[in-house]
Amino acid sequence: MLKKVLEYAGDYRKKTYQAIAAMLIGVGMNILPFLFIYQIITPLIMHQQISTHYIIFRVIAIAISLILYAVFYVKGLALSHQSAYHTLKNLRISLQCKLEKQPLGVIQEKGVGAHKKTFIDDIEAIELLLAHALPEGISNLAIPLFIYIVMFIVDWKLALLSLGSLPIGLLAMGAMFKIGMKEMSNYYVAAQKMNNTIIEYVNGMEVVKVFNRDGESYHRFENDIRGYRDFTLAWYKACWPWMALYNSILPCVALLTLPFGSWLVLHNYSSLPDLVLILCLSFAIGTPFYGLWRLSQLYHKSVIKLSLLKKC
């Protein structure tokens, strides 16, 4: 399905690939500061002497890494948005051509609100997939995978501990998705009903006032909006505890590494420098790891929007 969408990108597809490359470099630059911090901490805990020049060099390297991270990441976002909005333009043109070939009765039966939602809201939601989920997701996935390989090379026991937050977070995420998917179709039905009512109310306001039916019309308008609001709040209230749980646990890669890793060091199963390195790398991948899970939700929503567009 993603391949089908990228066909609408045309010559701008290469900008998407350039955005992915730029963000890969950017996320890599964001991890380098933790390695430089490790190089500063390790001699100190091993009671080795280090010079002022040694520290200044690494502090400057940290600053340069953060600047390069900002430059490459912003450049990647700029390229991905250029490609995304060009693709959205082509998608809308293609959908317009399909709409022009449909019978008028089919168009009227669907409702003005549904068409407005398709052309504006549903297609606009794909921007999150093309401009964020795709380039940022690949970079946030590739870098942590590379770091985990390095972790297992350094000390496989500590590396396994750093994976401890995954199953707990995934269980919470699974519970949240189970609740969310159960009500997903009802949510879109409520949203479509509200959109149709709003547009019909605004377009027919003059006629309603002429025939003095504004009270009845407004009552329907109010009920549909309140129904959508109440449904959304109830749905969010059911999902929120699980969202809070996995948002707290998943980025905390050092959740088990710090206590149990310290125990391994005290019993000479691992070395202190290795523990410091694993902890620094754990803190380094916390941000991209959380970003990956956040983008996975955007990807899931975008796929639903794409499936709806495919039916148009």
KEZAKE-874119 format. One record per atom (N, C-alpha, C, O): x, y, z. Coordinates in steps of 0.02 Angstrom, whole numbers, plus 50000, padded with zeros to 5 digits. Each point is the difference from the previous one (the first is absolute). Layout:
XYZ/...
***
This chain:
500424994050000/499585006050000/500445006350000/499845004949966/500704994950073/500465005750002/500335001049932/500115005649978/500054988849988/500305000449933/499525003449952/500215003849956/499144994850052/499495003049957/499985007650010/499925003849952/500144998450111/499985007250015/500615003549971/499955005549973/500634991250033/500625003149975/500005000849924/500395003949973/499174992449992/499955000849928/499765007149983/500165002649947/499455000450098/499755006849988/500545005350014/499905005849983/500664992250046/500535004850015/500375002349938/500275005549997/499744990249951/500355001849938/500745001050010/500334995950032/499935009649942/500715001550005/500205001850072/500605000050016/498915001650026/500165001950069/500144994050045/500165000850058/499784993149914/500154994150040/500725000050024/500154997850056/500305004749902/500715000150019/500115004650060/500474998950039/499105006249969/500075004450058/499824996250064/500275001450053/499264993949942/499844995850058/500604995950021/500154999450060/500204997749890/500604996050016/500565004550028/500364997950045/499705008149929/500495004750027/499835001950072/500455000850042/498915000049972/499785001650068/500174994450049/500215001350056/499694992549922/500164994350042/500754999950016/500204998850057/500215002449891/500735000050010/500215005650048/500424999050044/499295007049947/500175005650043/499804998750073/500385001750046/499044995349964/499784998650068/500404994450032/500115000150061/500124995149900/500444994750026/500645003150028/500224998350055/500075006349907/500605003550023/499855004150061/500395000250048/499035003349951/499815004250057/499914996250064/500265002050053/499384992349944/499914995950061/500664997250024/500124999550060/500324998649893/500674997750018/500395005350037/500344998550049/499625007749927/500345005650033/499735001150071/500375002150045/498994996649965/499695001050066/500234994750051/499935001050060/500354993549916/500234994750044/500735000950019/500224997750053/500165005649904/500725000950013/500155003550067/500484998050033/499135007049989/500155003250064/500044995150059/500405001050045/499184993849953/500014995250055/500654995950000/500244998050053/500035000849888/500644996549996/500575004450026/500464997650033/499505008949952/500515004550026/499955000750076/500505000650035/498884999349991/499915000150073/500304993750031/500315000350054/499594994149913/500304993750024/500765000550003/500314997650047/499995005649902/500735000849999/500245004650057/500584999450022/498995005150002/500195004350056/499904996450067/500425000650045/499024995749961/499844996850064/500474994150016/500224999250057/499934996649892/500384993950012/500675001250033/500154996650050/500285008049926/500635001150035/499915002450072/500414998450044/499055005349970/499895002550067/499824994450049/500264999850055/499314995649923/499814994550046/500554994850006/500024996250049/500445003749903/500574995450004/500615003350033/500554997250001/499345009050026/500535003750036/500615001449955/500574999650023/499295002049915/500545001849954/500025007649993/499495003450005/501104999149983/500085007249992/499835002149928/500214996749952/499425008750042/499845002649933/500165007550000/499945003450051/500254999049891/500205007049994/499395004449984/499484997649978/500615008850032/499485004949983/499884999949925/499435000749977/501114998549984/499944999749927/499564994149979/499605000649953/500474993850081/499604993949986/499265001550008/499594997949958/500235005550096/499295001550014/499735005349952/499454999349973/500945006050016/499785005549956/499874997349929/499515002049968/500934993750008/499914997249933/499334996349994/499665000749950/500174995450101/499374996249997/499395004350011/499464998649973/500605006750066/499445004750009/499865003549934/499425000949981/501115001249984/499925003149934/499694995049950/499575001849960/500654991950044/499734994849956/499264999050013/499614998949954/500185001450110/499294999350017/499605005749970/499464998949972/500805007350034/499655005849972/499944999549924/499475001449972/501074996449995/499984999349927/499504994649980/499635000849951/500354993750086/499544994549985/499275002450005/499594998349958/500265005650094/499325002550008/499805004949945/499435000149978/501055004050001/499875004749945/499874996249935/499545001549963/500884993550024/499914995949939/499344996250002/499684999149949/500134998650111/499354996650007/499435004649979/499564998049962/500465008250063/499475004849983/499995001549925/499475000449970/501135000550001/500055001749929/499724994449956/499585001249957/500664992750055/499784994449958/499274998250011/499654998249953/500125002350109/499314998250015/499515005049968/499504998149971/500665008350035/499575005249970/500024999449924/499485000849967/501104997850005/500064999149927/499584994049978/499665000349948/500374994350090/499604994149983/499265001550003/499624997849956/500155006050095/499305001850005/499795004449941/499444999349974/500995005450006/499845004449944/499914995949936/499525001249962/500934994250025/499964995849939/499384995650002/499654999349950/500214997750108/499424995450005/499355003849991/499524997349971/500445008950053/499385003949992/499915002349927/499435000349976/501115001349990/499955001749929/499704994249961/499545000949960/500724993250053/499764994049965/499284998450020/499594998249958/500265002550108/499334998250025/499465004449969/499494997449977/500605009250023/499475004449975/499924999649924/499455001049974/501094997449991/499934998849928/499594993749988/499594999749954/500534995250088/499624993849994/499265001150016/499564997249967/500305006850085/499315001450018/499635003749944/499414998749988/500945005849979/499705003649943/499794995049946/499455000549973/501004994950010/499854995049948/499444995450022/499594997949959/500385000450106/499464995750025/499325003549993/499524996849980/500455009550036/499375003749995/499775000749927/499414999549986/501075001649969/499825000449929/499734993349976/499514999849963/500814994750057/499784993449981/499304998550028/499584997249965/500315004750098/499354998850031/499455004349968/499434997849994/500755008249984/499535004449966/499774996849934/499415000149983/501074997049981/499834996649936/499524994250012/499544998949960/500574997250094/499564994450016/499315002550019/499494997049982/500485008650055/499375002750023/499585002549941/499394999350000/500945003749950/499645002749942/499674994549959/499525001349964/500734992550042/499724994449961/499444996450036/499674995749971/500215006150093/499474996750039/499325003149986/499965006049985/499504990150020/499325002849991/499855005150054/500244999550056/499355005549927/499835005450046/499634997250062/500095002550055/499504992449934/499634997150057/500464996950052/499885000750060/500654996049917/500494997050046/500365005450040/500124999250060/500045006349906/500355005650034/499555003150053/500235001550055/499134999649928/499545003150047/499854995450059/499925002350057/500044991249929/499854995250054/500564999850052/499884999250060/500735001749917/500584999850045/500015006150046/500214999650057/499575006149918/499975006150041/500595004549990/500564997849987/499305008850019/500525005049990/500554999350053/500595000749985/499204997950077/500494999450054/500494994449989/500595000650016/499174993849957/500444994349987/500515001749947/500594998150006/499205005449941/500475002049947/500505005150025/500604999749984/499165004950057/500465004950030/500524996550043/500605001749997/499184993450043/500464996250043/500514996249959/500584999550018/499194997649925/500464996149958/500545004449969/500594998550004/499195007149966/500475004449964/500465003850047/500585001349983/499175000650075/500415004250044/500314995950057/500614999750006/498974997150035/500254996750060/500384993649985/500564999050024/499124996449937/500314993549988/500655000549961/500504996950017/499495007249930/500615000849960/500535003750039/500604998449995/499195006550045/500495003850041/500334995450051/500585001150019/499064993850005/500284995450049/500584996049971/500444997750037/499575001449897/500544996249968/500655004050003/500544997149994/499405009550015/500615004050008/500424997650059/500615000149998/499054997750056/500364997350058/500404993849981/500554998950026/499174997149930/500354993949978/500605001749957/500554997350011/499365007049940/500535001549951/500535004650029/500604999149986/499205005850053/500485005150024/500324998150067/500535002650017/499144993050021/500264998550067/500104992550011/500574997750012/498894998449983/500044992950018/500514996249957/500374995850026/499655005649909/500464996449956/500735001950011/500404995650018/499805010749973/500725001750009/500234999650072/500544997350014/499065005350033/500204999850070/499974992950027/500424998050041/499084998149937/499944993150024/500594995749980/500254996250041/499985004549897/500574996049977/500635001950039/500384995650021/499735010949988/500605002250037/499974998050073/500504997950029/498905002650001/499934998250071/500014992450011/500084997750056/499844998549891/500054992750005/500714997649986/500254995650036/500075007249913/500664997749980/500535001350053/500414995750015/499595010350014/500515001950049/499964995750064/500514997450021/498905001850010/499964995550059/500214992949985/500324996850042/499515000649899/500214993249982/500764999549998/500294995250025/500045009849945/500735000149998/500295000450070/500504996650015/499205007550028/500255000750069/499924993550039/500444998250039/499004998449950/499914993650036/500524994849978/500224996050041/499965004249896/500534995449977/500655001650036/500364995450022/499805011149985/500605002050036/499954997950073/500504997650029/498915003150002/499914998050069/500154992650011/500344998150047/499404997749908/500114992850006/500734998149990/500244995250029/500115008749930/500724998849991/500385001850064/500464996550019/499335009050013/500345002350062/499864995250057/500474997650032/498905001049983/499814995550055/499284997749989/499535003950007/500394989749975/499344997549981/499534999950060/499395000749992/500884998550069/499574999750060/499685006850013/499405000550012/501005004849985/499745006850010/499545002049942/499515003650011/500654994149929/499585001549942/499304997050007/499505003149983/500474990750044/499354996850011/499605003850052/499395000749994/500955001850058/499655004050051/499705006349971/499465002250020/500895000849931/499755006149970/499374998849959/499635004749984/500244989049998/499394998349963/499414998650047/499454998549978/500685002050088/499484998150049/499375004249997/499464997550017/500605008749963/499405004349998/499554998449941/499415002049999/500854994449952/499614998649939/499374995850014/499455002349983/500614991750047/499394995950009/499475003450043/499414999449986/500815004350066/499515003550043/499645005449960/499385000650003/501015003349960/499705005249959/499554997349945/499485002949986/500734991649983/499604997049947/499344997250026/499495000449965/500514996950095/499384997550030/499505005850010/499414999449985/500855006250041/499575005950010/499755002749933/499425001949994/501034998149956/499805002549934/499474995449969/499525002449969/500574991050039/499514995349973/499315000950031/499494999749966/500505001650100/499365001150034/499675006449974/499395000249991/501025005049998/499725006349975/499724999249929/499465002549985/500924994149971/499764999049932/499374995649998/499575001049957/500394994250088/499414995750002/499385004050015/499474999149970/500595005550079/499435004450017/499865004949943/499425001249982/501125001649989/499925005049948/499694997249937/499555003249971/500674991050006/499754997149938/499284997950006/499634999849950/500154998550110/499314997850011/499515005649983/499444998749976/500775007550037/499555005749990/500195004449940/499705005249989/500814992649972/500255004149945/499455001449948/499925005849980/499724989149999/499495000949948/499455004650025/499755004249962/500054995150102/499485004450028/500235007250003/499605004749992/501054996350019/500285006850003/499935003449932/499795005849996/500394990649950/499965002949933/499275001349979/499865004849965/499694990850057/499295001149985/499755006450035/499645004049970/500554996850094/499795006050037/500305006349970/499675005249997/500964994449981/500335005849970/499685001949934/499905005949985/499934989049974/499695001449935/499305003050010/499815004749964/499824992850084/499335002650014/500045007350022/499595004149979/500894997550064/500085006850024/500205004749943/499735005549994/500744992349963/500215004249943/499435001549953/499915005749978/499694989250007/499425001049955/499505004950031/499745004449965/500134994950099/499525004450034/500245007250001/499615004649988/501044996450026/500275006850002/499935003549933/499775005749996/500434990849951/499975003049933/499285001349978/499865005249970/499704990050044/499295000949982/499705005950039/499605003849973/500584996850090/499735005450042/500245006849975/499605004749995/501054995849988/500275006449976/499705001849932/499805005749989/500184989449966/499755001449932/499255001550000/499765004049959/499874992950087/499275001050000/499765005050052/499405000350013/501055003550016/499815004750054/499495005149976/499535001650037/500565001049903/499555005249975/499294997249991/499525003350019/500434990749952/499344996949989/499674998450066/499405000950008/500994996550040/499744998250066/499695006050034/499464999450031/500875006349965/499755006150033/499375002649965/499555002650033/500424996749901/499415002349962/499384996350023/499475003050009/500594990450001/499434995850019/499954999250076/499604995950024/500805007950013/499965000050073/500104993050030/499634998050045/500864998349928/500144993250026/500704999750031/500304994750006/499945011250015/500695000150025/500084996250065/500534997250013/498955002750030/500054996350063/500094992649990/500424996950031/499175000249924/500044992849986/500664998349967/500314994950017/499915009249936/500634998849964/500605000550048/500464996049997/499515009150047/500565000850047/500024994350050/500544998050022/498884999349996/499984994450047/500374994049971/500384996750035/499505001849901/500354994549967/500755001449995/500414995750012/499755010649971/500705002249994/500364999050067/500564997550003/499115004650052/500304999450067/500074992750021/500524998250028/498984997749958/500024993050021/500574996249966/500344995950032/499765005349903/500534996449964/500695002050025/500454995850006/499655010650008/500655002350025/500124997450071/500554997850016/498945002450026/500074997450068/500124992449999/500394997450040/499284999249914/500094992849995/500724998249981/500294995450028/499995008449924/500694998949980/500485001650057/500484996350012/499385009250023/500435001950057/499994994750055/500524998050024/498884999949995/499934995150055/500334993349981/500324996850042/499595001149895/500294993749978/500765000450002/500344995450024/499945010249950/500735000849998/500305000250070/500514996850013/499185006850033/500255000450069/499974993350036/500464998250036/498994998149953/499944993450032/500524995249973/500284996050037/499835004349897/500504995749968/500705001750025/500394995550016/499765010949989/500655002250023/500104998150074/500554998150020/498925002550020/500054998450071/500164992650009/500374998250046/499364997449911/500144992950005/500714998349979/500314995450027/499965008449925/500674998649973/500565003450040/500574997750000/499265007850035/500525004250031/500454996450050/500615000949996/499134994950050/500464996650048/500534995849965/500585000050021/499224996549926/500494995849964/500485004349960/500594998349994/499175007349979/500455004649964/500535002950047/500595000349983/499195001750077/500475002750050/500524994850020/500585001650009/499204992149996/500454994650022/500544998749948/500594999950017/499214999249919/500534998449952/500415006149980/500584999349981/499135006750024/500405006049987/500535001250053/500515003049987/499364994450074/500485000750054/500534994649998/500595001250015/499224992749967/500454994350005/500444999149939/500604998750006/499105001949934/500384998649939/500645004149992/500524997249983/499475009550029/500625003849991/500524998750055/500585001649992/499194995450064/500454998950057/500394993549990/499874995050033/500615005249921/500384994049983/500444997750058/500174994150005/500025010550039/500434998450057/499614997550061/500274999750055/499094998749935/499564998150056/500294994150039/500005000150062/500234994849904/500294994150032/500765000049998/500334996750040/499955007049912/500735000049992/500365002950061/500514997350021/499235008150007/500345003350055/500014995750064/500554999050027/498884998549998/500044996050062/500334993249991/500454998250038/499344998049911/500274993349991/500705000249970/500414995550013/499745009649946/500675000849974/500505001550055/500564997649999/499235006450050/500435001550057/500144993650040/500564999050024/498934996849983/500104993650035/500504995649963/500424996850032/499555003149901/500474996049961/500725002750008/500474996150003/499605010550001/500665003050009/500284998350069/500584998450007/498995002050044/500224998550069/500224992850008/500434998550042/499294997049918/500184992950004/500484998049945/500104994049986/500205011049981/500534998949950/499774996149939/500404996749966/498945003550019/499764997049938/500075004849941/500034997949942/500015008550073/500105005249949/500475005250029/500105000450061/500195003649894/500465005250023/499635006750005/499505001249967/500765003250076/499705006550010/500015004449937/499505003249984/501064997049979/500005003949937/499484997649950/499695004049965/500214989350032/499494997449954/499305002150022/499585001749958/500304998450107/499355002250026/499885007349983/499455001949979/501065002350029/499945007149984/499855000949926/499585004149981/500774992149977/499895000549927/499294997949982/499675003449961/500104991150067/499324997649985/499485005050024/499505001249967/500625001850092/499535005050026/499985006249955/499465002649985/501134999649993/500025005849955/499644998549934/499635004249975/500484989849999/499674998149937/499244999250012/499605001649956/500214996050103/499294999450016/499665006850002/499455000849973/500885004050058/499725006850001/499985002949930/499555004049983/500944994149976/500035002749931/499424997649957/499755003849959/500054989950051/499474997349956/499315001150030/499504998249968/500455004650092/499355001150030/499565004549958/499414998549989/500885007149987/499615004849959/499784997049933/499415000449984/501054996749976/499774997149937/499534994150010/499564998849959/500544997550096/499564994350014/499295002350013/499524997149974/500415008350066/499345002850013/499705002949936/499414999349987/501025004049974/499775002849937/499754994749953/499525001149963/500804993150038/499784994449957/499304997750018/499594998849956/500275000550109/499344997950021/499475005349985/499444998449981/500755007950028/499535005449984/499845000149925/499425000949981/501094998049978/499905000049928/499634993849976/499655000249949/500414994350088/499634994049982/499255001250006/499614997249961/500185007050087/499305001850006/499775004349941/499454999049973/500985005750007/499845004149941/499944995649938/499565001049958/500894994150037/499994995549942/499344996149999/499694999149947/500114998550111/499384996150005/499405004249979/499574997749962/500405008550062/499445004549981/500015001549926/499485000349968/501135000850004/500065001749929/499784994149956/499705001149948/500464992850074/499794994149961/499244999549999/499714998249948/499965003550107/499274999950002/499725005249951/499524998649964/500785007450036/499785005249953/500104997849928/499585001249957/500994995450030/500144997649932/499484994849978/499785000049943/500034995650103/499504995049983/499335003249985/499634997649957/500215007950078/499375003649986/500035003449932/499515000149963/501075002850020/500085003249935/499974995049943/499765001649946/500484992450068/500004994949948/499294998149979/499894997949943/499635002950104/499314998349985/499645005449960/499464998849972/500855007250026/499675005649965/500004999049925/499755004349963/
***
